Amino acid sequence: QQECQWFGNERPFIAVCHACKHPCHVTALDYKGALDKAHPEYLVARRKNHLILNIVDAPEAKWFRLEPFIAALDFLDEWTPKGSLLCHCTNGQSRAPSIAGLYLAKRAKTIPGDSWDDTRAWLAEHVPGFKPGNGIDAFLREQWREIQ
């Protein structure tokens, strides 16, 4: 999160995927507490070259939805050919590396991706500090075939 280049300062990344409610989604949409679930940007907000996800490292799979993950993959598809990207979360251990691994497995097809367990094992070996939370780990395992 310390490397997060918020709006207006896009150096050295051309695009940023903010995989965290606090402070990014809250700041981008300027709210306190909880945003109304009927809000059109409740799960995903886009500001030019910034994708801002309302996603927390919840302890159970039931708190996750497919939409932010699909939006992140589409965003990474759009910006990867253009240059350097940053995908970040609060501690850089769970949401951001999981989304990056999901992209590398599902879209780029550059790492093992037959199952979340395959991708997770690769990330554990190659990404220092990778430690997915129980909720995101269970969600990606359960939804692996649905995420394209």
Wavefront OBJ file of the C-alpha trace (Angstrom):
o trace
v 0.000 0.000 0.000
v 2.924 2.356 0.595
v 3.694 2.079 -3.129
v 0.155 3.068 -4.087
v 0.260 5.987 -6.478
v -3.082 7.660 -5.899
v -4.840 9.871 -8.424
v -2.753 12.509 -10.135
v 0.634 10.881 -9.554
v 0.887 7.962 -11.945
v 4.626 7.454 -11.876
v 6.119 4.863 -12.308
v 3.021 2.793 -13.031
v 0.735 3.441 -15.950
v -2.210 1.783 -14.203
v -3.102 0.743 -10.686
v -5.511 -1.902 -9.418
v -6.422 -0.958 -5.851
v -7.672 -4.176 -4.200
v -8.733 -2.609 -0.927
v -11.732 -0.883 0.557
v -9.601 1.162 2.955
v -8.311 3.657 2.078
v -8.712 3.455 -1.689
v -12.382 2.670 -2.363
v -13.486 4.844 0.567
v -11.337 7.746 -0.670
v -12.337 7.421 -4.319
v -16.050 7.416 -3.533
v -15.788 9.724 -0.508
v -17.828 7.830 2.051
v -17.584 6.791 5.677
v -18.711 3.460 7.081
v -20.497 1.373 4.471
v -21.539 2.392 0.974
v -25.132 1.635 -0.030
v -25.138 -1.746 -1.806
v -27.364 -0.235 -4.502
v -24.654 2.283 -5.436
v -23.446 1.611 -9.015
v -19.820 1.569 -7.846
v -20.398 -0.477 -4.712
v -18.005 -3.253 -5.800
v -15.951 -1.677 -8.585
v -15.025 1.920 -9.404
v -12.957 3.140 -12.326
v -11.085 6.424 -12.467
v -9.074 6.697 -15.698
v -6.172 4.281 -15.229
v -7.190 3.284 -11.692
v -9.447 0.356 -10.853
v -10.670 0.566 -7.276
v -12.206 -2.531 -5.721
v -14.389 -2.646 -2.638
v -12.771 -5.794 -1.342
v -11.624 -6.716 2.143
v -9.712 -9.783 3.270
v -12.846 -11.407 4.655
v -12.513 -14.640 6.655
v -15.126 -16.567 4.646
v -15.767 -17.136 0.925
v -19.376 -15.963 1.223
v -18.203 -12.333 1.512
v -16.581 -12.311 -1.944
v -18.267 -11.750 -5.321
v -17.080 -12.575 -8.836
v -17.539 -9.047 -10.201
v -14.409 -7.448 -8.667
v -12.232 -10.338 -9.820
v -13.561 -10.275 -13.381
v -13.220 -6.480 -13.443
v -9.610 -6.804 -12.250
v -8.794 -9.385 -14.943
v -10.366 -7.201 -17.650
v -8.455 -4.165 -16.343
v -5.158 -6.079 -16.349
v -5.912 -7.306 -19.882
v -6.428 -3.710 -20.978
v -3.307 -2.235 -19.388
v -0.711 -5.041 -19.440
v 0.274 -4.446 -23.089
v 0.791 -0.747 -22.355
v 3.423 -1.008 -19.614
v 4.004 -1.410 -15.886
v 1.107 -2.064 -13.549
v 0.640 -2.077 -9.826
v -1.897 -4.268 -8.109
v -1.921 -3.593 -4.385
v -3.845 -4.328 -1.227
v -3.276 -3.332 2.363
v -0.356 -5.636 3.195
v 0.500 -7.117 -0.203
v 0.047 -10.668 1.071
v -3.423 -11.819 0.060
v -5.749 -9.915 -2.290
v -3.238 -8.289 -4.650
v -0.995 -11.326 -5.221
v -4.089 -13.526 -5.548
v -5.498 -11.243 -8.249
v -2.124 -11.064 -10.006
v -1.807 -14.855 -9.854
v -5.342 -15.237 -11.112
v -4.460 -13.044 -14.088
v -1.222 -14.899 -14.815
v -3.007 -18.255 -14.666
v -6.340 -17.453 -16.311
v -5.591 -14.749 -18.875
v -1.843 -14.637 -19.519
v -1.525 -18.399 -19.050
v 2.076 -18.013 -17.910
v 1.821 -19.928 -14.643
v 0.042 -23.175 -13.673
v -3.698 -22.635 -13.738
v -5.615 -25.895 -13.899
v -6.876 -25.170 -10.388
v -6.528 -22.550 -7.674
v -4.387 -25.047 -5.762
v -1.909 -25.166 -8.678
v -1.775 -21.381 -8.941
v -1.597 -20.964 -5.168
v 1.353 -23.381 -4.953
v 3.195 -21.462 -7.676
v 2.557 -18.147 -5.908
v 3.694 -19.571 -2.576
v 6.984 -20.581 -4.188
v 7.601 -17.391 -6.191
v 5.996 -14.499 -4.294
v 7.690 -13.609 -1.011
v 5.177 -13.103 1.774
v 2.228 -14.541 -0.166
v -0.343 -15.582 2.387
v -3.913 -15.632 1.113
v -6.613 -15.128 3.705
v -8.983 -18.004 4.400
v -11.897 -16.295 2.659
v -10.176 -15.437 -0.613
v -8.455 -18.826 -0.640
v -11.783 -20.667 -0.281
v -13.561 -18.351 -2.742
v -10.976 -18.821 -5.496
v -10.955 -22.575 -4.957
v -14.788 -22.698 -5.154
v -15.122 -20.302 -8.095
v -12.059 -21.268 -10.141
v -14.019 -22.658 -13.107
v -16.383 -19.646 -13.135
v -13.587 -17.093 -13.400
v -12.585 -16.549 -17.020
l 1 2 3 4 5 6 7 8 9 10 11 12 13 14 15 16 17 18 19 20 21 22 23 24 25 26 27 28 29 30 31 32 33 34 35 36 37 38 39 40 41 42 43 44 45 46 47 48 49 50 51 52 53 54 55 56 57 58 59 60 61 62 63 64 65 66 67 68 69 70 71 72 73 74 75 76 77 78 79 80 81 82 83 84 85 86 87 88 89 90 91 92 93 94 95 96 97 98 99 100 101 102 103 104 105 106 107 108 109 110 111 112 113 114 115 116 117 118 119 120 121 122 123 124 125 126 127 128 129 130 131 132 133 134 135 136 137 138 139 140 141 142 143 144 145 146 147 148
